[in-house]
Amino acid sequence: MGYDDREDLAIICQRKNEVFLLDIPWSITLAQGDLLTPKQRRSKDTLIERRRLLSCPPLKVPYPSTEPKNPTARANVLETIPLSERRFHSELILPLVQNSLQVIRDVVSTFRWGLPRLVPLEVKKDTNSQDENPRKRRKEEPSPIRYEHVSSNEPPVILSSTSPNEFRSLSDLSVVKNTSSALAIIHINDNDSTGHPISYLIPPESSFTLCTLPLFETKKHRSSQFYPIPGLSSHQKFNLILMDPPWPNRSVRRSGHYQTHHYSEMEVLTEGLRDILRVHSYPAESQSQPGTQQAIAAIWITNAEKSRKAAYQAMMGSGFRVCEEWIWVKTTLDGRPISALDGIWRKPYEILVVGRRDESVDFSKHNFEDLTSISEAVTTRRVIAAVPDLHSRKPNLKGIFERIFFKPGQPQSYSALEVFARNLTAGWWAAGNEVLRFNAQECWVDPNEIGCEE
């Protein structure tokens, strides 16, 4: 799809495409495209407004510290962290984040660091967001979709945008396309997880494969017809592949938000990510031919060295050069980091590793036991500040990807795939067992609906 400058409305401020202040609920809302039905689009009622995403109250004060209580305890913990990892955060990330936050403060010092949110009144009444345990599931967050079945041999379901699309259950869906430029609606009469009817809003020109990804099938257990993404042909290539893998995380596993995997499985997970990039990215050799499609990969990581190592290995092992890292800094509504920037147990940021396909990458020449040389070779780092929303809701970066890699005025359109997606994006493909999670109609309201408040 082509460049869409409406996504810029979620960017509160930015400097030189290097520092951004982004509103998360609006970034997801705008990335849905036009959420009007054909009937609403034909209406002459100028009061019809865009549907809005329900959110939780914005955090107003940082979380209580969980850091070691004294210098000795802190020193003992630091000794368990590899020196290269400590240097990565203290020398490359920390100064950049501090400077970037100051840049934003100079612009929005007297303003909120987020746009008004729609919050259910009972949540606003019952939830004191600044005192809330961040690991506790907020009650307005829908339950994750769990889904196993998909057949690569079945033709895709093509949705109608002129009337609701009725299905008995989610098991009737595998590969689904909305080819219309208007919203499509799916009605599930017997929802697998709750037993109650539920509806989903499917953005214009979006497609998805609702499946559990076979990332942990070792090669010896794979069939000859193995697909890294079930239902998606190996001939389907993308200019952009964005992934948010289920990295190991003890606190998240305890909370039950979604399945994660242990470090003992990290090599298999790395190979699975590598397979997706190898199969579904445009080949490196096309980069040397004028007018061919570019290939960009992006992987969200945790602040543990093992996930960064896995992301580097997955990218470089599939012919990508790590060229950028984007740091999402989580702030309160008045612009303070949600926890100490130099924290050991919890850091107030997450990192998106970005790579570009490069035929000259030589995987064998890199030492992955010490990531210093790779991280120091990253040419560009960008900072995106944003007030967190519900757990597992990350900023939708469609607008920023378009600004950086698919600029307006370029003749080519682009194709994009989000793997482990938790919501759909207009014009993009999505894959995973939670792709419809935040597209449930219960997550969206009309702005004037009673029972919500900004």
C-alpha positions in Angstrom: 0.0 0.0 0.0 1.0 3.6 -0.4 2.1 6.2 2.0 -0.7 7.6 4.3 0.0 10.9 6.0 -3.0 10.6 8.3 -0.8 8.5 10.5 1.1 11.6 11.4 -1.9 12.8 13.5 -0.8 10.4 16.3 2.6 12.1 16.4 2.4 14.9 19.0 5.8 16.2 18.1 9.0 15.1 16.4 12.4 16.3 15.5 14.2 15.4 12.3 12.6 12.0 12.3 14.9 11.1 15.2 12.8 11.9 18.2 9.1 11.3 18.4 6.3 11.8 21.0 3.6 9.4 20.0 0.1 8.7 21.3 -0.5 4.9 21.5 -4.3 4.7 21.3 -4.4 7.2 18.4 -1.6 5.4 16.6 -3.6 2.2 16.6 -6.9 4.0 15.8 -5.4 5.8 12.8 -3.7 2.7 11.6 -7.2 1.1 11.2 -7.8 3.4 8.2 -11.5 4.3 7.6 -13.6 2.5 10.2 -16.9 3.5 8.6 -19.3 1.1 7.0 -20.3 1.7 3.4 -23.7 3.0 4.6 -22.0 5.5 7.0 -19.6 6.6 4.2 -22.6 7.4 1.9 -24.4 9.3 4.7 -24.6 13.1 4.5 -24.4 13.3 8.3 -21.3 15.3 8.9 -21.4 14.4 12.6 -20.3 10.8 12.0 -16.9 10.5 13.6 -14.1 7.9 13.6 -14.5 5.0 16.1 -12.2 5.4 19.1 -10.2 2.7 20.9 -11.0 2.2 24.5 -8.0 2.6 26.8 -6.9 2.6 30.4 -6.2 5.8 32.3 -2.8 7.3 31.5 -0.1 6.7 34.2 0.4 9.9 36.2 3.3 8.9 38.5 6.2 6.5 38.0 5.9 2.9 39.4 7.4 2.3 42.9 11.1 1.3 42.7 12.0 -2.4 42.6 15.8 -1.7 42.6 18.3 -3.1 45.1 18.1 -1.3 48.4 21.8 -0.5 48.9 25.0 -0.1 46.9 26.3 -3.6 47.9 23.2 -5.3 46.7 23.2 -3.3 43.4 26.9 -4.2 42.8 26.1 -7.9 43.4 23.4 -7.8 40.8 25.5 -5.9 38.3 28.2 -8.6 38.5 25.7 -11.1 37.1 25.1 -9.0 34.0 27.7 -9.3 31.1 29.9 -6.2 30.8 29.0 -5.8 27.1 25.3 -5.6 28.1 25.9 -3.1 30.8 27.9 -0.9 28.4 25.2 -1.2 25.7 22.6 0.3 28.0 24.8 2.8 29.9 26.8 4.1 27.0 24.6 3.8 23.9 21.0 3.9 25.1 20.9 5.9 28.4 22.5 9.1 27.1 20.4 9.1 23.9 17.2 8.6 25.9 18.1 11.4 28.4 18.8 13.8 25.6 15.7 12.9 23.6 13.4 13.3 26.6 14.9 16.8 27.1 14.3 17.7 23.5 10.6 16.8 23.9 10.4 18.7 27.2 11.6 21.8 25.5 8.7 21.6 23.1 5.8 20.3 25.3 6.9 21.4 28.8 3.5 22.8 29.7 1.4 20.1 27.8 0.3 16.5 28.4 2.5 13.9 26.8 -0.6 12.1 25.4 -3.9 12.9 23.7 -7.2 12.5 25.6 -8.3 8.9 26.0 -11.7 7.2 26.0 -11.9 5.2 29.3 -14.9 3.2 30.5 -16.4 5.1 33.4 -16.4 2.1 35.7 -12.7 1.6 35.0 -12.0 5.2 35.6 -13.9 5.1 38.8 -12.4 1.9 40.1 -8.8 2.2 38.8 -6.1 4.3 40.4 -3.7 3.9 37.6 -0.6 5.3 39.3 -1.0 2.9 42.2 -1.9 -0.1 40.1 0.4 -3.1 39.9 1.6 -3.1 36.3 1.6 -6.9 36.2 -2.1 -7.1 37.1 -4.5 -7.6 34.2 -6.7 -4.5 33.8 -10.3 -5.6 33.6 -11.2 -3.7 30.4 -8.6 -5.7 28.5 -10.1 -8.5 26.4 -9.0 -12.1 26.9 -6.4 -13.3 24.4 -7.6 -15.4 21.5 -6.2 -19.0 21.5 -6.2 -20.6 18.2 -4.5 -23.7 16.8 -6.1 -24.8 13.4 -5.2 -23.6 10.0 -5.0 -25.3 6.6 -2.6 -24.1 4.0 -4.7 -25.7 1.3 -7.9 -23.8 1.9 -8.7 -20.7 -0.2 -8.8 -17.4 1.7 -12.1 -16.1 3.0 -13.0 -12.9 1.1 -15.1 -10.6 3.3 -18.0 -8.5 2.3 -18.0 -4.8 3.3 -21.7 -4.3 2.5 -23.1 -6.6 5.1 -21.8 -8.4 8.3 -20.0 -11.7 7.6 -21.5 -14.4 9.8 -19.5 -17.4 11.0 -20.3 -20.1 13.5 -16.9 -19.9 15.3 -13.4 -18.8 14.9 -12.5 -22.3 13.7 -14.3 -21.4 10.5 -11.6 -18.8 9.8 -7.9 -19.3 8.8 -6.8 -17.0 6.0 -9.1 -13.9 5.7 -9.0 -10.9 3.4 -10.9 -7.6 3.3 -10.2 -6.4 -0.2 -12.5 -3.5 0.1 -11.5 0.1 0.8 -14.2 0.1 3.6 -14.6 -1.5 7.0 -15.8 -5.2 7.1 -17.4 -6.8 10.1 -17.1 -10.4 11.3 -19.8 -11.8 13.6 -18.8 -15.0 15.5 -22.0 -16.6 16.8 -20.3 -19.0 19.2 -17.0 -17.5 20.4 -14.5 -20.3 21.2 -13.2 -18.7 24.4 -16.4 -17.3 25.9 -19.3 -19.1 24.3 -20.9 -15.8 23.6 -21.4 -14.0 20.3 -18.6 -11.5 19.4 -17.9 -9.2 16.5 -14.6 -8.0 15.0 -13.9 -4.9 13.0 -11.7 -5.7 10.0 -9.8 -2.6 8.6 -9.8 -1.8 4.8 -7.5 -3.8 2.6 -6.2 -5.8 5.6 -5.6 -9.6 5.6 -4.8 -12.0 8.3 -3.9 -15.6 9.0 -5.3 -16.8 12.4 -2.9 -19.5 13.4 -0.4 -20.7 16.0 3.0 -20.3 14.4 5.1 -23.5 14.3 8.2 -21.7 15.7 9.1 -24.6 18.0 8.9 -27.4 15.5 12.5 -28.6 15.0 13.6 -29.3 11.5 13.5 -33.1 12.0 9.8 -32.9 12.9 8.8 -30.7 10.0 6.9 -32.0 7.0 8.0 -31.5 3.4 5.2 -29.0 3.1 6.5 -26.8 6.0 5.4 -23.2 6.0 6.8 -20.8 8.6 3.5 -19.0 8.6 0.6 -21.5 8.1 -1.7 -20.4 5.2 0.8 -18.0 3.7 2.5 -19.2 0.5 6.2 -19.1 0.3 5.7 -17.0 -2.9 4.2 -14.2 -0.8 6.9 -11.6 -0.2 6.9 -8.4 1.9 8.8 -5.1 1.9 8.4 -4.9 5.7 8.2 -7.7 8.3 7.5 -6.6 11.9 7.7 -9.2 14.7 7.0 -9.1 18.4 8.1 -12.6 19.5 7.1 -14.3 22.8 10.4 -13.8 24.5 10.8 -15.4 28.0 9.7 -13.2 30.8 8.9 -14.6 34.2 6.5 -11.8 35.3 4.5 -12.0 32.1 4.3 -15.8 32.4 3.0 -15.5 35.9 0.4 -13.0 34.8 -1.0 -15.3 32.1 -1.2 -12.6 29.5 0.2 -14.8 26.7 2.4 -17.8 26.2 6.1 -17.2 26.3 9.0 -19.5 25.9 12.0 -20.5 28.0 15.6 -19.6 27.2 16.3 -23.3 26.6 14.2 -22.9 23.4 15.9 -19.7 22.3 17.9 -21.4 19.5 14.7 -22.9 18.0 12.9 -19.6 18.3 15.8 -17.8 16.6 15.7 -20.3 13.8 11.9 -19.8 13.5 12.3 -16.0 13.2 15.1 -16.6 10.6 12.8 -18.9 8.6 10.1 -16.2 8.4 12.5 -13.6 7.2 14.2 -16.0 4.7 10.9 -17.1 3.1 8.8 -14.0 3.2 11.3 -11.1 2.5 12.4 -10.0 -0.9 15.8 -11.6 -1.7 19.0 -9.6 -1.2 20.0 -9.8 -4.9 17.0 -7.7 -5.9 18.5 -4.8 -4.0 21.2 -4.3 -6.7 18.6 -4.0 -9.4 17.2 -0.5 -10.1 13.5 -0.1 -9.2 13.1 -3.4 -7.2 11.5 -3.7 -3.9 13.4 -3.1 -0.7 13.2 -5.4 2.3 13.0 -4.2 5.9 12.8 -6.4 9.0 12.0 -5.2 12.6 12.0 -7.3 15.8 10.9 -6.1 19.2 13.2 -7.3 22.0 13.3 -7.3 25.7 16.2 -5.7 27.7 17.8 -9.1 28.2 20.9 -9.8 26.2 19.7 -13.2 25.0 16.7 -11.7 23.1 18.9 -9.1 21.5 21.4 -11.8 20.5 18.6 -13.8 19.0 17.2 -10.9 17.0 20.7 -10.1 15.7 21.2 -13.7 14.7 17.8 -14.1 13.1 18.4 -11.0 11.0 22.0 -11.5 10.0 21.4 -15.2 9.4 18.7 -14.3 6.8 20.7 -11.7 5.0 19.8 -8.5 6.9 22.2 -5.9 8.2 21.2 -4.4 11.5 21.0 -0.7 10.6 18.8 0.9 13.2 17.4 0.6 16.7 14.3 2.4 17.9 13.8 2.9 21.6 10.3 3.2 22.9 10.5 5.1 26.2 7.5 4.7 28.4 6.6 7.9 30.3 3.9 9.2 32.6 1.4 11.8 31.4 3.7 14.6 32.4 6.8 13.1 30.7 8.7 11.3 33.5 10.1 7.8 32.7 7.8 5.2 34.4 10.9 3.8 36.2 14.5 4.7 36.7 16.3 5.1 33.4 19.4 3.3 34.9 17.3 0.6 36.6 18.6 -3.0 36.8 15.4 -5.0 37.3 13.1 -2.9 35.2 14.0 -0.4 32.4 11.4 2.1 31.2 12.0 1.3 27.5 11.8 -1.4 24.9 13.9 -1.7 21.8 12.9 -2.4 18.2 15.9 -3.8 16.2 15.6 -2.8 12.5 17.5 -4.3 9.6 17.7 -3.9 5.9 18.4 -6.7 3.4 22.0 -6.5 2.3 23.7 -9.1 0.1 27.1 -8.4 1.5 26.2 -9.6 5.1 28.5 -12.4 6.2 27.0 -14.2 9.1 30.1 -16.3 9.8 32.3 -13.3 10.5 30.4 -12.1 13.6 31.0 -13.0 17.2 27.6 -13.4 18.9 29.1 -14.1 22.3 30.0 -10.4 22.5 27.5 -8.1 20.8 29.6 -5.0 21.2 30.9 -4.8 17.6 27.4 -5.3 16.2 25.7 -2.8 18.4 28.4 -0.2 17.9 28.0 -0.6 14.1 24.3 0.4 14.2 24.3 3.7 12.3 21.0 5.2 13.5 19.0 5.1 16.7 15.6 6.8 17.1 13.6 7.5 20.3 9.9 7.2 20.5 8.3 8.4 23.8 4.8 7.3 24.6 2.5 6.9 27.6 1.8 3.2 28.0 -1.7 1.8 27.4 -3.0 -1.6 28.2 -0.5 -4.4 28.7 0.9 -5.8 25.4 -0.4 -2.8 23.5 2.7 -1.4 21.7 2.7 1.8 19.6 1.6 1.2 16.1 4.6 2.4 14.0 3.0 2.3 10.6 3.3 6.1 10.2 6.9 6.2 11.3 7.9 3.3 9.1 6.3 5.1 6.1 8.2 8.3 7.0 11.6 6.6 7.2 11.5 3.9 4.6 8.5 4.5 2.3 8.5 8.3 1.8 5.7 10.2 0.1 6.2 10.8 -3.6 8.0 7.4 -4.2 6.4 5.6 -7.1 6.3 2.2 -5.5 3.8 1.0 -2.9 4.8 -1.4 -0.2 3.6 -4.6 1.4 3.9 -5.3 5.2 3.4 -8.3 7.5 3.1 -8.1 11.3 3.9 -11.4 13.0 2.5 -12.0 16.5 0.2 -9.1 15.9 -2.5 -8.3 18.5 -4.5 -6.0 16.2 -4.9 -5.5 12.5 -3.6 -2.6 10.4 -5.2 -1.3 7.3 -3.3 -2.5 4.1 -1.1 -4.9 6.1 -1.1 -8.6 6.6 -1.1 -10.0 10.2 -0.2 -13.5 11.5 -0.6 -15.2 14.8 -3.2 -16.5 17.3 -4.1 -13.1 18.7 -4.4 -11.0 15.5 -8.0 -10.1 16.3 -7.5 -9.3 20.0 -7.9 -5.6 19.9 -10.1 -5.5 16.9 -13.0 -7.0 18.9 -15.9 -4.6 18.6 -16.0 -4.3 22.4 -12.7 -2.5 22.3 -14.1 0.3 20.1 -16.8 3.0 20.7 -18.3 5.9 18.9 -17.0 9.1 20.5 -20.4 10.1 21.8 -21.3 6.8 23.3 -22.5 7.0 26.9 -20.4 5.2 29.5 -17.0 6.5 28.4 -15.1 9.6 29.4 -12.0 11.3 28.2 
